[in-house]
Amino acid sequence: MLVQKVSYFCVKLFWDFTVCCVTVCARFLVEQCCIPPLCDLLTVMDVKIVQVALNGLENILRLGEQDAKVTGFNNPYAVMVEQCFGMCCCSFAS
């Protein structure tokens, strides 16, 4: 139970970070390889943790979509999610 509370707190903190702060902070988190652990959390059997992880990934993917519009390339963060099988985890989570 303690592990779930700590995990939820960490994921919630991350989500707050991607929502409330500037894009530089969210980019920093992505550079620190936060996407694979977020995708891993999608398989946890705790609805709160999964929801917060999905919200965090959504914020990152929206940022990547903005980058894609500017550069004319694909969303780099979507590629990262796909590489760590995040889409399979999303299917599992739903």
A tleap script that builds the chain and sets N, CA, C and O, in Angstrom:
source leaprc.protein.ff14SB
mol = sequence {
  NMET LEU VAL GLN LYS VAL SER TYR PHE CYS
  VAL LYS LEU PHE TRP ASP PHE THR VAL CYS
  CYS VAL THR VAL CYS ALA ARG PHE LEU VAL
  GLU GLN CYS CYS ILE PRO PRO LEU CYS ASP
  LEU LEU THR VAL MET ASP VAL LYS ILE VAL
  GLN VAL ALA LEU ASN GLY LEU GLU ASN ILE
  LEU ARG LEU GLY GLU GLN ASP ALA LYS VAL
  THR GLY PHE ASN ASN PRO TYR ALA VAL MET
  VAL GLU GLN CYS PHE GLY MET CYS CYS CYS
  SER PHE ALA CSER
}
set mol.1.N position { 0.822 -1.199 0.000 }
set mol.1.CA position { 0.000 0.000 0.000 }
set mol.1.C position { 0.864 1.260 0.000 }
set mol.1.O position { 0.546 2.238 -0.677 }
set mol.2.N position { 1.951 1.231 0.759 }
set mol.2.CA position { 2.848 2.383 0.801 }
set mol.2.C position { 3.453 2.648 -0.569 }
set mol.2.O position { 3.597 3.800 -0.978 }
set mol.3.N position { 3.811 1.571 -1.282 }
set mol.3.CA position { 4.385 1.733 -2.614 }
set mol.3.C position { 3.387 2.400 -3.549 }
set mol.3.O position { 3.764 3.260 -4.346 }
set mol.4.N position { 2.120 2.014 -3.461 }
set mol.4.CA position { 1.107 2.624 -4.308 }
set mol.4.C position { 0.934 4.104 -3.974 }
set mol.4.O position { 0.765 4.926 -4.874 }
set mol.5.N position { 0.973 4.447 -2.689 }
set mol.5.CA position { 0.839 5.854 -2.305 }
set mol.5.C position { 2.020 6.670 -2.809 }
set mol.5.O position { 1.841 7.788 -3.294 }
set mol.6.N position { 3.228 6.120 -2.698 }
set mol.6.CA position { 4.422 6.818 -3.175 }
set mol.6.C position { 4.364 6.947 -4.690 }
set mol.6.O position { 4.660 8.011 -5.234 }
set mol.7.N position { 3.979 5.858 -5.383 }
set mol.7.CA position { 3.875 5.906 -6.843 }
set mol.7.C position { 2.855 6.955 -7.271 }
set mol.7.O position { 3.114 7.743 -8.181 }
set mol.8.N position { 1.699 6.964 -6.618 }
set mol.8.CA position { 0.667 7.932 -6.969 }
set mol.8.C position { 1.180 9.349 -6.750 }
set mol.8.O position { 0.970 10.220 -7.594 }
set mol.9.N position { 1.850 9.589 -5.626 }
set mol.9.CA position { 2.373 10.913 -5.335 }
set mol.9.C position { 3.366 11.350 -6.409 }
set mol.9.O position { 3.307 12.482 -6.889 }
set mol.10.N position { 4.274 10.458 -6.785 }
set mol.10.CA position { 5.287 10.796 -7.792 }
set mol.10.C position { 4.652 11.077 -9.149 }
set mol.10.O position { 5.019 12.034 -9.831 }
set mol.11.N position { 3.703 10.241 -9.530 }
set mol.11.CA position { 3.040 10.436 -10.819 }
set mol.11.C position { 2.223 11.716 -10.794 }
set mol.11.O position { 2.226 12.468 -11.768 }
set mol.12.N position { 1.526 11.974 -9.702 }
set mol.12.CA position { 0.729 13.200 -9.578 }
set mol.12.C position { 1.626 14.432 -9.640 }
set mol.12.O position { 1.278 15.424 -10.279 }
set mol.13.N position { 2.754 14.371 -8.991 }
set mol.13.CA position { 3.716 15.472 -9.031 }
set mol.13.C position { 4.187 15.701 -10.453 }
set mol.13.O position { 4.288 16.842 -10.903 }
set mol.14.N position { 4.477 14.619 -11.162 }
set mol.14.CA position { 4.916 14.735 -12.547 }
set mol.14.C position { 3.821 15.377 -13.393 }
set mol.14.O position { 4.091 16.283 -14.182 }
set mol.15.N position { 2.578 14.905 -13.227 }
set mol.15.CA position { 1.482 15.442 -14.012 }
set mol.15.C position { 1.305 16.930 -13.737 }
set mol.15.O position { 1.142 17.718 -14.668 }
set mol.16.N position { 1.335 17.319 -12.465 }
set mol.16.CA position { 1.235 18.732 -12.111 }
set mol.16.C position { 2.353 19.523 -12.776 }
set mol.16.O position { 2.145 20.644 -13.238 }
set mol.17.N position { 3.528 18.934 -12.820 }
set mol.17.CA position { 4.682 19.582 -13.407 }
set mol.17.C position { 4.466 19.837 -14.893 }
set mol.17.O position { 4.807 20.909 -15.393 }
set mol.18.N position { 3.898 18.851 -15.609 }
set mol.18.CA position { 3.696 19.028 -17.049 }
set mol.18.C position { 2.547 19.973 -17.348 }
set mol.18.O position { 2.533 20.604 -18.405 }
set mol.19.N position { 1.580 20.086 -16.442 }
set mol.19.CA position { 0.429 20.958 -16.678 }
set mol.19.C position { 0.743 22.396 -16.306 }
set mol.19.O position { 0.449 23.317 -17.068 }
set mol.20.N position { 1.336 22.590 -15.145 }
set mol.20.CA position { 1.453 23.919 -14.559 }
set mol.20.C position { 2.702 24.684 -14.963 }
set mol.20.O position { 2.722 25.911 -14.872 }
set mol.21.N position { 3.712 24.014 -15.394 }
set mol.21.CA position { 4.953 24.744 -15.661 }
set mol.21.C position { 5.142 24.937 -17.154 }
set mol.21.O position { 4.383 24.425 -17.977 }
set mol.22.N position { 6.167 25.685 -17.466 }
set mol.22.CA position { 6.447 26.007 -18.857 }
set mol.22.C position { 6.903 24.769 -19.608 }
set mol.22.O position { 7.293 23.765 -19.013 }
set mol.23.N position { 6.846 24.862 -20.902 }
set mol.23.CA position { 7.208 23.716 -21.738 }
set mol.23.C position { 8.654 23.293 -21.540 }
set mol.23.O position { 8.995 22.133 -21.776 }
set mol.24.N position { 9.506 24.209 -21.112 }
set mol.24.CA position { 10.906 23.873 -20.871 }
set mol.24.C position { 11.009 22.783 -19.812 }
set mol.24.O position { 11.826 21.870 -19.934 }
set mol.25.N position { 10.188 22.876 -18.779 }
set mol.25.CA position { 10.200 21.866 -17.714 }
set mol.25.C position { 9.736 20.516 -18.233 }
set mol.25.O position { 10.328 19.488 -17.906 }
set mol.26.N position { 8.688 20.511 -19.033 }
set mol.26.CA position { 8.189 19.252 -19.593 }
set mol.26.C position { 9.231 18.637 -20.521 }
set mol.26.O position { 9.442 17.424 -20.510 }
set mol.27.N position { 9.877 19.471 -21.318 }
set mol.27.CA position { 10.948 18.965 -22.194 }
set mol.27.C position { 12.092 18.382 -21.365 }
set mol.27.O position { 12.662 17.350 -21.718 }
set mol.28.N position { 12.419 19.047 -20.268 }
set mol.28.CA position { 13.473 18.547 -19.385 }
set mol.28.C position { 13.122 17.162 -18.864 }
set mol.28.O position { 13.969 16.269 -18.845 }
set mol.29.N position { 11.869 16.980 -18.440 }
set mol.29.CA position { 11.439 15.678 -17.936 }
set mol.29.C position { 11.548 14.607 -19.013 }
set mol.29.O position { 11.948 13.477 -18.731 }
set mol.30.N position { 11.194 14.956 -20.246 }
set mol.30.CA position { 11.306 13.992 -21.342 }
set mol.30.C position { 12.776 13.656 -21.582 }
set mol.30.O position { 13.119 12.497 -21.815 }
set mol.31.N position { 13.636 14.660 -21.527 }
set mol.31.CA position { 15.072 14.415 -21.706 }
set mol.31.C position { 15.633 13.513 -20.611 }
set mol.31.O position { 16.642 12.838 -20.813 }
set mol.32.N position { 14.980 13.504 -19.458 }
set mol.32.CA position { 15.417 12.648 -18.347 }
set mol.32.C position { 14.799 11.248 -18.447 }
set mol.32.O position { 14.847 10.472 -17.492 }
set mol.33.N position { 14.226 10.939 -19.595 }
set mol.33.CA position { 13.662 9.607 -19.888 }
set mol.33.C position { 12.455 9.264 -19.021 }
set mol.33.O position { 12.384 8.172 -18.457 }
set mol.34.N position { 11.522 10.179 -18.915 }
set mol.34.CA position { 10.330 9.927 -18.097 }
set mol.34.C position { 9.256 9.150 -18.846 }
set mol.34.O position { 8.353 8.604 -18.212 }
set mol.35.N position { 9.323 9.082 -20.159 }
set mol.35.CA position { 8.256 8.428 -20.915 }
set mol.35.C position { 8.184 6.922 -20.644 }
set mol.35.O position { 7.087 6.422 -20.393 }
set mol.36.N position { 9.293 6.173 -20.681 }
set mol.36.CA position { 9.177 4.732 -20.405 }
set mol.36.C position { 8.581 4.404 -19.034 }
set mol.36.O position { 7.724 3.524 -18.953 }
set mol.37.N position { 8.999 5.077 -17.946 }
set mol.37.CA position { 8.353 4.768 -16.665 }
set mol.37.C position { 6.867 5.115 -16.645 }
set mol.37.O position { 6.074 4.414 -16.016 }
set mol.38.N position { 6.489 6.190 -17.329 }
set mol.38.CA position { 5.063 6.535 -17.390 }
set mol.38.C position { 4.284 5.454 -18.139 }
set mol.38.O position { 3.182 5.084 -17.734 }
set mol.39.N position { 4.853 4.956 -19.220 }
set mol.39.CA position { 4.194 3.879 -19.961 }
set mol.39.C position { 4.101 2.618 -19.100 }
set mol.39.O position { 3.101 1.902 -19.151 }
set mol.40.N position { 5.128 2.351 -18.321 }
set mol.40.CA position { 5.094 1.183 -17.427 }
set mol.40.C position { 3.971 1.295 -16.404 }
set mol.40.O position { 3.366 0.292 -16.027 }
set mol.41.N position { 3.697 2.500 -15.963 }
set mol.41.CA position { 2.646 2.700 -14.960 }
set mol.41.C position { 1.244 2.431 -15.510 }
set mol.41.O position { 0.288 2.297 -14.745 }
set mol.42.N position { 1.126 2.354 -16.822 }
set mol.42.CA position { -0.183 2.086 -17.414 }
set mol.42.C position { -0.658 0.659 -17.148 }
set mol.42.O position { -1.831 0.345 -17.349 }
set mol.43.N position { 0.251 -0.200 -16.698 }
set mol.43.CA position { -0.125 -1.589 -16.421 }
set mol.43.C position { -0.417 -1.828 -14.944 }
set mol.43.O position { -0.757 -2.945 -14.555 }
set mol.44.N position { -0.288 -0.798 -14.123 }
set mol.44.CA position { -0.555 -0.920 -12.690 }
set mol.44.C position { -2.055 -1.094 -12.473 }
set mol.44.O position { -2.863 -0.510 -13.195 }
set mol.45.N position { -2.415 -1.877 -11.505 }
set mol.45.CA position { -3.838 -2.129 -11.243 }
set mol.45.C position { -4.430 -1.121 -10.262 }
set mol.45.O position { -5.213 -1.490 -9.386 }
set mol.46.N position { -4.063 0.132 -10.406 }
set mol.46.CA position { -4.598 1.210 -9.581 }
set mol.46.C position { -5.102 2.295 -10.524 }
set mol.46.O position { -4.320 2.928 -11.233 }
set mol.47.N position { -6.386 2.497 -10.525 }
set mol.47.CA position { -7.017 3.415 -11.472 }
set mol.47.C position { -6.468 4.828 -11.354 }
set mol.47.O position { -6.274 5.496 -12.369 }
set mol.48.N position { -6.215 5.295 -10.143 }
set mol.48.CA position { -5.714 6.660 -9.945 }
set mol.48.C position { -4.350 6.831 -10.607 }
set mol.48.O position { -4.107 7.822 -11.295 }
set mol.49.N position { -3.469 5.868 -10.397 }
set mol.49.CA position { -2.123 5.952 -10.968 }
set mol.49.C position { -2.194 5.916 -12.491 }
set mol.49.O position { -1.521 6.697 -13.163 }
set mol.50.N position { -2.998 5.023 -13.032 }
set mol.50.CA position { -3.130 4.918 -14.486 }
set mol.50.C position { -3.681 6.218 -15.066 }
set mol.50.O position { -3.187 6.694 -16.088 }
set mol.51.N position { -4.686 6.793 -14.434 }
set mol.51.CA position { -5.287 8.029 -14.935 }
set mol.51.C position { -4.287 9.182 -14.929 }
set mol.51.O position { -4.204 9.947 -15.890 }
set mol.52.N position { -3.542 9.299 -13.858 }
set mol.52.CA position { -2.565 10.383 -13.771 }
set mol.52.C position { -1.436 10.165 -14.777 }
set mol.52.O position { -0.963 11.123 -15.387 }
set mol.53.N position { -0.999 8.916 -14.956 }
set mol.53.CA position { 0.032 8.624 -15.956 }
set mol.53.C position { -0.471 8.955 -17.356 }
set mol.53.O position { 0.266 9.521 -18.163 }
set mol.54.N position { -1.724 8.604 -17.650 }
set mol.54.CA position { -2.307 8.939 -18.953 }
set mol.54.C position { -2.376 10.448 -19.161 }
set mol.54.O position { -2.097 10.941 -20.254 }
set mol.55.N position { -2.745 11.173 -18.121 }
set mol.55.CA position { -2.808 12.642 -18.232 }
set mol.55.C position { -1.420 13.227 -18.490 }
set mol.55.O position { -1.265 14.135 -19.307 }
set mol.56.N position { -0.423 12.706 -17.796 }
set mol.56.CA position { 0.947 13.175 -18.021 }
set mol.56.C position { 1.408 12.893 -19.439 }
set mol.56.O position { 2.000 13.757 -20.086 }
set mol.57.N position { 1.138 11.676 -19.931 }
set mol.57.CA position { 1.504 11.337 -21.304 }
set mol.57.C position { 0.746 12.210 -22.306 }
set mol.57.O position { 1.305 12.626 -23.320 }
set mol.58.N position { -0.509 12.480 -22.022 }
set mol.58.CA position { -1.285 13.342 -22.914 }
set mol.58.C position { -0.656 14.733 -23.015 }
set mol.58.O position { -0.551 15.285 -24.110 }
set mol.59.N position { -0.244 15.293 -21.895 }
set mol.59.CA position { 0.386 16.616 -21.910 }
set mol.59.C position { 1.678 16.601 -22.707 }
set mol.59.O position { 1.961 17.531 -23.462 }
set mol.60.N position { 2.457 15.547 -22.538 }
set mol.60.CA position { 3.713 15.432 -23.289 }
set mol.60.C position { 3.427 15.289 -24.777 }
set mol.60.O position { 4.097 15.911 -25.601 }
set mol.61.N position { 2.430 14.470 -25.127 }
set mol.61.CA position { 2.094 14.273 -26.538 }
set mol.61.C position { 1.566 15.556 -27.168 }
set mol.61.O position { 1.833 15.821 -28.340 }
set mol.62.N position { 0.828 16.345 -26.417 }
set mol.62.CA position { 0.354 17.644 -26.940 }
set mol.62.C position { 1.536 18.576 -27.211 }
set mol.62.O position { 1.558 19.283 -28.218 }
set mol.63.N position { 2.499 18.571 -26.323 }
set mol.63.CA position { 3.700 19.382 -26.532 }
set mol.63.C position { 4.435 18.925 -27.788 }
set mol.63.O position { 4.892 19.744 -28.586 }
set mol.64.N position { 4.544 17.616 -27.954 }
set mol.64.CA position { 5.186 17.077 -29.157 }
set mol.64.C position { 4.438 17.431 -30.421 }
set mol.64.O position { 5.046 17.656 -31.467 }
set mol.65.N position { 3.121 17.482 -30.330 }
set mol.65.CA position { 2.307 17.862 -31.489 }
set mol.65.C position { 2.572 19.318 -31.874 }
set mol.65.O position { 2.628 19.650 -33.058 }
set mol.66.N position { 2.733 20.171 -30.883 }
set mol.66.CA position { 3.084 21.569 -31.165 }
set mol.66.C position { 4.442 21.641 -31.857 }
set mol.66.O position { 4.617 22.399 -32.811 }
set mol.67.N position { 5.390 20.861 -31.382 }
set mol.67.CA position { 6.712 20.828 -32.007 }
set mol.67.C position { 6.628 20.329 -33.446 }
set mol.67.O position { 7.299 20.850 -34.337 }
set mol.68.N position { 5.793 19.311 -33.657 }
set mol.68.CA position { 5.653 18.739 -34.994 }
set mol.68.C position { 5.099 19.760 -35.981 }
set mol.68.O position { 5.511 19.794 -37.140 }
set mol.69.N position { 4.176 20.584 -35.526 }
set mol.69.CA position { 3.614 21.617 -36.403 }
set mol.69.C position { 4.664 22.641 -36.791 }
set mol.69.O position { 4.676 23.135 -37.919 }
set mol.70.N position { 5.546 22.959 -35.852 }
set mol.70.CA position { 6.584 23.958 -36.115 }
set mol.70.C position { 7.660 23.398 -37.046 }
set mol.70.O position { 8.091 24.074 -37.980 }
set mol.71.N position { 8.090 22.160 -36.788 }
set mol.71.CA position { 9.196 21.582 -37.541 }
set mol.71.C position { 8.768 20.897 -38.833 }
set mol.71.O position { 9.567 20.751 -39.758 }
set mol.72.N position { 7.508 20.479 -38.894 }
set mol.72.CA position { 7.047 19.760 -40.074 }
set mol.72.C position { 7.363 18.274 -40.027 }
set mol.72.O position { 7.115 17.563 -41.000 }
set mol.73.N position { 7.899 17.797 -38.927 }
set mol.73.CA position { 8.210 16.382 -38.758 }
set mol.73.C position { 7.139 15.716 -37.897 }
set mol.73.O position { 6.199 16.365 -37.439 }
set mol.74.N position { 7.300 14.415 -37.688 }
set mol.74.CA position { 6.380 13.682 -36.810 }
set mol.74.C position { 6.569 14.115 -35.364 }
set mol.74.O position { 7.589 14.701 -35.001 }
set mol.75.N position { 5.573 13.817 -34.555 }
set mol.75.CA position { 5.631 14.090 -33.127 }
set mol.75.C position { 6.723 13.204 -32.515 }
set mol.75.O position { 6.568 11.984 -32.469 }
set mol.76.N position { 7.829 13.805 -32.043 }
set mol.76.CA position { 8.930 12.985 -31.517 }
set mol.76.C position { 8.550 12.233 -30.244 }
set mol.76.O position { 9.083 11.155 -29.979 }
set mol.77.N position { 7.646 12.784 -29.467 }
set mol.77.CA position { 7.254 12.134 -28.220 }
set mol.77.C position { 6.318 10.955 -28.490 }
set mol.77.O position { 6.317 9.974 -27.746 }
set mol.78.N position { 5.527 11.057 -29.552 }
set mol.78.CA position { 4.671 9.927 -29.927 }
set mol.78.C position { 5.531 8.741 -30.340 }
set mol.78.O position { 5.206 7.591 -30.044 }
set mol.79.N position { 6.618 9.030 -31.021 }
set mol.79.CA position { 7.546 7.970 -31.421 }
set mol.79.C position { 8.144 7.313 -30.176 }
set mol.79.O position { 8.279 6.090 -30.122 }
set mol.80.N position { 8.502 8.121 -29.177 }
set mol.80.CA position { 9.060 7.570 -27.935 }
set mol.80.C position { 8.047 6.679 -27.224 }
set mol.80.O position { 8.401 5.611 -26.725 }
set mol.81.N position { 6.788 7.115 -27.177 }
set mol.81.CA position { 5.738 6.314 -26.531 }
set mol.81.C position { 5.572 4.995 -27.277 }
set mol.81.O position { 5.456 3.932 -26.669 }
set mol.82.N position { 5.564 5.081 -28.589 }
set mol.82.CA position { 5.403 3.864 -29.386 }
set mol.82.C position { 6.584 2.917 -29.201 }
set mol.82.O position { 6.398 1.701 -29.172 }
set mol.83.N position { 7.791 3.455 -29.075 }
set mol.83.CA position { 8.973 2.619 -28.903 }
set mol.83.C position { 8.958 1.853 -27.582 }
set mol.83.O position { 9.522 0.762 -27.495 }
set mol.84.N position { 8.330 2.403 -26.570 }
set mol.84.CA position { 8.276 1.683 -25.294 }
set mol.84.C position { 6.950 0.971 -25.123 }
set mol.84.O position { 6.533 0.674 -24.003 }
set mol.85.N position { 6.285 0.696 -26.241 }
set mol.85.CA position { 5.045 -0.071 -26.259 }
set mol.85.C position { 3.935 0.603 -25.464 }
set mol.85.O position { 3.049 -0.069 -24.936 }
set mol.86.N position { 3.982 1.911 -25.380 }
set mol.86.CA position { 2.963 2.650 -24.647 }
set mol.86.C position { 1.581 2.486 -25.227 }
set mol.86.O position { 0.597 2.471 -24.487 }
set mol.87.N position { 1.487 2.364 -26.537 }
set mol.87.CA position { 0.178 2.205 -27.154 }
set mol.87.C position { -0.430 0.857 -26.778 }
set mol.87.O position { -1.641 0.759 -26.582 }
set mol.88.N position { 0.391 -0.171 -26.676 }
set mol.88.CA position { -0.127 -1.487 -26.235 }
set mol.88.C position { -0.601 -1.386 -24.806 }
set mol.88.O position { -1.635 -1.951 -24.448 }
set mol.89.N position { 0.151 -0.667 -23.980 }
set mol.89.CA position { -0.246 -0.492 -22.583 }
set mol.89.C position { -1.547 0.294 -22.490 }
set mol.89.O position { -2.386 0.017 -21.632 }
set mol.90.N position { -1.716 1.280 -23.380 }
set mol.90.CA position { -2.950 2.064 -23.372 }
set mol.90.C position { -4.135 1.160 -23.713 }
set mol.90.O position { -5.204 1.295 -23.119 }
set mol.91.N position { -3.958 0.259 -24.644 }
set mol.91.CA position { -5.021 -0.673 -24.996 }
set mol.91.C position { -5.338 -1.578 -23.825 }
set mol.91.O position { -6.499 -1.904 -23.576 }
set mol.92.N position { -4.298 -1.985 -23.105 }
set mol.92.CA position { -4.476 -2.852 -21.947 }
set mol.92.C position { -5.206 -2.109 -20.838 }
set mol.92.O position { -6.036 -2.684 -20.133 }
set mol.93.N position { -4.886 -0.813 -20.687 }
set mol.93.CA position { -5.451 -0.024 -19.596 }
set mol.93.C position { -6.926 0.286 -19.810 }
set mol.93.O position { -7.656 0.503 -18.843 }
set mol.94.N position { -7.368 0.309 -21.043 }
set mol.94.CA position { -8.756 0.699 -21.281 }
set mol.94.C position { -9.741 -0.416 -21.114 }
set mol.94.O position { -10.942 -0.210 -21.288 }
savepdb mol mol.pdb
quit
